[in-house]
Amino acid sequence: MPEQPTTYEQIAYAVAGSTATVTLNRPEARNGYTVTMADEIAAALRAADEDEGIRVVVLTGAGKDFCVGADLSAGAGKGRGFSAPADEETAARVEAGTYQEPAGVVTRVLYGMNKPVIAAVRGAAVGVGSTMLLPADYRLAATDSRFGFPFSRRGIVPEGASAWFLPRLVGLGTAMDWLVSGRIFAADEALRTGLVASLHEPDAVLDAAYALAAELASRTAPVSVAVIRQMVHRMAWADSPEQMHRLDSRLVYDTVRGADAVEGVRSFFERREPRFPGRVPKDLPGYLPWRD
């Protein structure tokens, strides 16, 4: 289990070995999402991504629910509410295109990370509780999980760039159904459509996430994982494969001569777990087009 906690107000952050755990920690409010929570999740994810000793991040929620969505019970204050304050400064940022709504504060960080993220979900994952899951690499869910994008039923639009992420995960037809109808759906539908990778008993889903994290940490190369994650996110839907081919040609040329490849082959023949020397972010190739 996680050790070495770092104190936050609305989340918990802990590290055990090479795995960092980010836990939404407002169980009394069913992990209702606030601006403070958004900022803290983003800060914790950045800290994990910059720590060379961390290989995998697990994202979960305290209590019986992952996140019931935005906390609508309070006003727009910094610490509690979800809406942007209606002041001139914020209005100017909106007009200039520099304002970020709170869900996107987290999904943008998740999208840009170099470390794989495993979401462990139980209970309700609704609204931002669903949208923040979309950039994760793995979504493991409990059998009691419920998902939904109820924005049309609240008179608003989907946030967290979910209209971009969701069709790429489940296809245009399913994404359109969920986003337009705003209906809540159960874990079995999430599994059948590919939103989640596997289902587990509620008390076992977090252990399953840690087991997967341990496998990734012990068997994969940090630099390879970071590059692969971003190649898929940023280039899989390019107009043609040519840009990808040019980049992976250079990457293959470089990596097969690198220390990680030597260790990968050696450990294979020696029938042992690899000890890859490359570290993220310091050993990422400088020519990756998204590093700027």
C-alpha positions as CSV (number, residue, x, y, z in Angstrom):
1,M,0.0,0.0,0.0
2,P,1.1,3.6,-0.5
3,E,3.5,5.2,1.9
4,Q,5.2,8.6,2.3
5,P,2.1,10.7,2.0
6,T,2.3,14.3,0.9
7,T,-0.4,16.6,2.4
8,Y,-3.0,18.2,0.2
9,E,-6.4,19.6,1.1
10,Q,-8.8,17.7,-1.1
11,I,-6.7,14.8,-2.5
12,A,-4.1,12.4,-1.1
13,Y,-0.8,11.7,-2.7
14,A,1.4,8.8,-1.8
15,V,4.3,6.9,-3.2
16,A,5.2,3.2,-2.6
17,G,8.1,1.9,-4.6
18,S,7.8,3.1,-8.2
19,T,4.0,3.7,-8.0
20,A,2.4,7.0,-7.1
21,T,-1.2,7.1,-6.0
22,V,-3.4,10.1,-6.5
23,T,-6.6,9.8,-4.5
24,L,-9.6,12.1,-4.7
25,N,-10.2,12.6,-1.0
26,R,-13.6,14.1,-0.2
27,P,-15.5,10.9,0.6
28,E,-18.0,12.9,2.7
29,A,-19.0,14.7,-0.5
30,R,-18.7,11.6,-2.7
31,N,-15.5,13.2,-4.1
32,G,-17.4,16.1,-5.6
33,Y,-15.1,18.0,-7.8
34,T,-13.9,21.6,-7.0
35,V,-11.5,24.1,-8.4
36,T,-9.1,23.3,-5.5
37,M,-9.3,19.6,-6.2
38,A,-8.6,20.2,-9.9
39,D,-5.5,22.2,-9.1
40,E,-4.3,19.7,-6.6
41,I,-4.8,16.7,-8.9
42,A,-2.9,18.5,-11.6
43,A,0.0,19.4,-9.2
44,A,0.2,15.8,-8.0
45,L,0.3,14.4,-11.5
46,R,3.1,16.9,-12.5
47,A,5.1,15.9,-9.4
48,A,4.8,12.2,-10.3
49,D,5.7,12.8,-13.9
50,E,8.8,14.8,-12.9
51,D,10.0,12.2,-10.4
52,E,12.5,9.8,-12.0
53,G,11.7,7.2,-9.4
54,I,8.1,6.9,-10.2
55,R,7.1,4.6,-13.1
56,V,3.3,4.4,-12.9
57,V,0.5,6.5,-11.5
58,V,-2.7,5.1,-10.0
59,L,-5.7,7.5,-9.9
60,T,-8.6,6.6,-7.6
61,G,-11.2,7.9,-5.2
62,A,-11.6,7.5,-1.4
63,G,-14.8,5.9,-0.2
64,K,-17.5,4.1,-2.3
65,D,-17.5,6.5,-5.3
66,F,-14.8,7.7,-7.6
67,C,-16.4,11.1,-8.3
68,V,-20.0,12.2,-8.6
69,G,-19.1,15.2,-10.7
70,A,-18.8,18.8,-10.0
71,D,-19.6,20.0,-6.5
72,L,-22.7,22.1,-7.2
73,S,-23.5,22.7,-3.5
74,A,-21.3,25.7,-3.1
75,G,-20.6,28.9,-4.9
76,A,-17.8,29.8,-7.3
77,G,-15.2,30.5,-4.6
78,K,-11.7,29.2,-5.2
79,G,-11.8,26.5,-2.6
80,R,-15.3,25.0,-3.2
81,G,-17.2,25.8,-6.3
82,F,-16.8,24.6,-9.8
83,S,-18.0,27.5,-11.9
84,A,-15.6,30.3,-13.0
85,P,-16.1,33.5,-11.1
86,A,-18.0,36.1,-13.1
87,D,-15.5,38.9,-12.8
88,E,-13.8,41.1,-15.4
89,E,-10.4,39.4,-15.1
90,T,-11.9,35.9,-15.8
91,A,-14.0,37.3,-18.6
92,A,-10.9,38.8,-20.2
93,R,-9.1,35.4,-20.0
94,V,-12.1,33.7,-21.6
95,E,-12.1,36.2,-24.4
96,A,-8.4,35.8,-24.9
97,G,-8.6,32.0,-25.0
98,T,-6.4,31.5,-21.9
99,Y,-9.1,30.4,-19.4
100,Q,-9.2,26.7,-18.6
101,E,-12.3,25.1,-17.2
102,P,-11.6,22.9,-14.2
103,A,-11.9,19.5,-15.9
104,G,-9.5,20.5,-18.6
105,V,-7.0,21.5,-16.0
106,V,-6.6,17.8,-15.2
107,T,-7.2,16.2,-18.6
108,R,-4.5,18.4,-20.2
109,V,-1.9,17.2,-17.7
110,L,-3.0,13.6,-18.1
111,Y,-2.7,13.9,-21.9
112,G,0.8,15.3,-21.7
113,M,2.3,12.9,-19.2
114,N,5.2,10.6,-19.8
115,K,4.2,8.1,-17.1
116,P,1.3,5.6,-17.7
117,V,-1.8,6.3,-15.6
118,I,-4.1,3.5,-14.3
119,A,-7.6,4.6,-13.1
120,A,-9.2,2.4,-10.5
121,V,-12.9,3.3,-10.3
122,R,-15.8,2.2,-8.1
123,G,-19.2,3.5,-7.6
124,A,-20.3,6.7,-9.4
125,A,-18.0,8.2,-12.0
126,V,-20.3,10.9,-13.5
127,G,-19.6,14.1,-15.3
128,V,-16.0,15.1,-14.6
129,G,-15.8,11.8,-12.8
130,S,-16.0,10.2,-16.3
131,T,-14.2,12.9,-18.4
132,M,-11.1,12.9,-16.3
133,L,-10.7,9.2,-16.9
134,L,-10.5,9.4,-20.6
135,P,-6.8,10.3,-21.0
136,A,-5.7,7.5,-18.6
137,D,-3.9,4.6,-20.2
138,Y,-6.0,2.0,-18.4
139,R,-9.4,2.2,-16.7
140,L,-10.2,-0.6,-14.3
141,A,-13.7,-0.5,-12.9
142,A,-15.7,-2.2,-10.1
143,T,-18.8,-4.1,-11.0
144,D,-20.8,-1.4,-9.1
145,S,-19.4,1.4,-11.2
146,R,-21.7,3.8,-13.0
147,F,-20.6,6.3,-15.7
148,G,-22.2,9.2,-17.5
149,F,-21.7,12.4,-19.3
150,P,-25.0,14.2,-18.2
151,F,-24.1,17.7,-19.6
152,S,-27.0,17.9,-22.0
153,R,-29.3,17.2,-19.1
154,R,-27.8,20.2,-17.2
155,G,-28.0,22.6,-20.1
156,I,-24.2,22.7,-20.6
157,V,-21.6,21.1,-22.9
158,P,-19.0,18.4,-22.3
159,E,-15.8,19.5,-20.7
160,G,-12.2,18.2,-20.3
161,A,-11.9,17.8,-24.1
162,S,-14.2,14.7,-23.7
163,A,-15.7,15.2,-27.1
164,W,-12.2,14.7,-28.5
165,F,-11.1,11.8,-26.3
166,L,-14.3,9.8,-26.1
167,P,-14.9,8.9,-29.8
168,R,-11.3,7.7,-30.0
169,L,-11.9,5.3,-27.2
170,V,-15.4,3.9,-27.9
171,G,-16.2,5.0,-31.5
172,L,-18.3,7.9,-32.9
173,G,-21.7,6.2,-32.5
174,T,-21.3,5.2,-28.9
175,A,-19.7,8.6,-28.0
176,M,-22.6,10.4,-29.7
177,D,-25.2,8.4,-27.8
178,W,-23.6,9.0,-24.4
179,L,-22.9,12.7,-24.9
180,V,-26.2,13.7,-26.6
181,S,-28.5,11.6,-24.3
182,G,-26.6,12.3,-21.1
183,R,-27.7,9.0,-19.8
184,I,-26.1,7.0,-17.0
185,F,-24.8,3.6,-17.9
186,A,-23.5,0.6,-15.9
187,A,-20.1,-1.1,-15.7
188,D,-21.0,-3.9,-18.1
189,E,-21.8,-1.4,-20.9
190,A,-18.5,0.4,-20.2
191,L,-16.6,-2.9,-20.5
192,R,-18.5,-4.0,-23.7
193,T,-17.8,-0.7,-25.5
194,G,-14.1,-0.5,-24.5
195,L,-14.4,2.4,-22.0
196,V,-12.9,0.2,-19.3
197,A,-10.4,-2.6,-19.7
198,S,-11.7,-5.0,-17.0
199,L,-14.2,-5.3,-14.2
200,H,-13.5,-6.4,-10.6
201,E,-15.3,-6.7,-7.3
202,P,-15.5,-3.3,-5.6
203,D,-12.9,-4.2,-2.9
204,A,-10.5,-5.7,-5.4
205,V,-10.3,-3.0,-8.1
206,L,-7.5,-1.0,-6.4
207,D,-5.5,-4.2,-5.9
208,A,-5.9,-5.0,-9.5
209,A,-4.6,-1.6,-10.4
210,Y,-1.5,-2.0,-8.2
211,A,-0.8,-5.4,-9.7
212,L,-0.9,-3.9,-13.2
213,A,1.3,-1.0,-12.1
214,A,3.8,-3.5,-10.7
215,E,3.9,-5.4,-14.0
216,L,4.4,-2.3,-16.0
217,A,7.1,-1.0,-13.7
218,S,9.1,-4.3,-13.6
219,R,8.9,-5.3,-17.3
220,T,8.8,-2.1,-19.4
221,A,11.4,0.6,-20.2
222,P,10.4,4.1,-18.9
223,V,11.7,5.9,-22.0
224,S,10.0,3.5,-24.4
225,V,6.7,3.8,-22.5
226,A,6.8,7.6,-22.5
227,V,7.5,7.8,-26.2
228,I,4.9,5.2,-27.1
229,R,2.2,6.9,-25.0
230,Q,2.8,10.3,-26.7
231,M,3.1,8.8,-30.2
232,V,-0.3,7.2,-29.8
233,H,-1.9,10.2,-28.3
234,R,-0.6,12.8,-30.8
235,M,0.0,11.0,-34.0
236,A,-2.4,8.0,-34.3
237,W,-5.1,10.1,-36.1
238,A,-2.8,12.0,-38.5
239,D,-3.9,12.3,-42.1
240,S,-1.4,9.7,-43.2
241,P,1.2,7.4,-41.6
242,E,4.1,9.4,-43.2
243,Q,4.8,11.7,-40.3
244,M,4.7,8.7,-37.9
245,H,7.0,6.7,-40.2
246,R,9.6,9.5,-40.3
247,L,9.6,9.8,-36.5
248,D,9.7,6.1,-35.7
249,S,12.4,5.5,-38.3
250,R,14.7,7.9,-36.4
251,L,13.6,6.5,-33.0
252,V,14.2,2.9,-34.0
253,Y,17.6,3.8,-35.4
254,D,18.6,5.5,-32.1
255,T,16.9,3.1,-29.6
256,V,18.2,-0.2,-31.0
257,R,21.7,1.2,-30.3
258,G,20.8,2.4,-26.8
259,A,21.5,1.0,-23.4
260,D,17.8,0.1,-22.8
261,A,17.8,-2.1,-25.9
262,V,21.0,-3.8,-24.8
263,E,19.4,-4.5,-21.4
264,G,16.1,-5.6,-22.9
265,V,17.8,-8.2,-25.1
266,R,20.2,-9.3,-22.4
267,S,17.5,-9.8,-19.8
268,F,15.4,-11.8,-22.3
269,F,18.2,-14.3,-23.0
270,E,19.1,-14.4,-19.3
271,R,15.4,-15.0,-18.4
272,R,15.3,-12.3,-15.7
273,E,13.5,-9.1,-15.1
274,P,15.1,-6.2,-17.0
275,R,16.8,-3.3,-15.3
276,F,16.5,-0.5,-17.8
277,P,18.9,2.4,-17.2
278,G,16.9,5.1,-19.0
279,R,15.0,7.6,-16.9
280,V,12.1,10.0,-17.7
281,P,12.1,12.8,-18.4
282,K,15.9,13.3,-18.6
283,D,16.6,10.6,-21.2
284,L,13.8,11.4,-23.6
285,P,15.1,12.2,-27.1
286,G,15.4,15.9,-27.6
287,Y,13.9,15.8,-31.1
288,L,10.5,14.6,-30.1
289,P,8.1,17.0,-31.9
290,W,5.8,17.5,-28.9
291,R,8.5,18.3,-26.3
292,D,8.2,22.0,-26.9
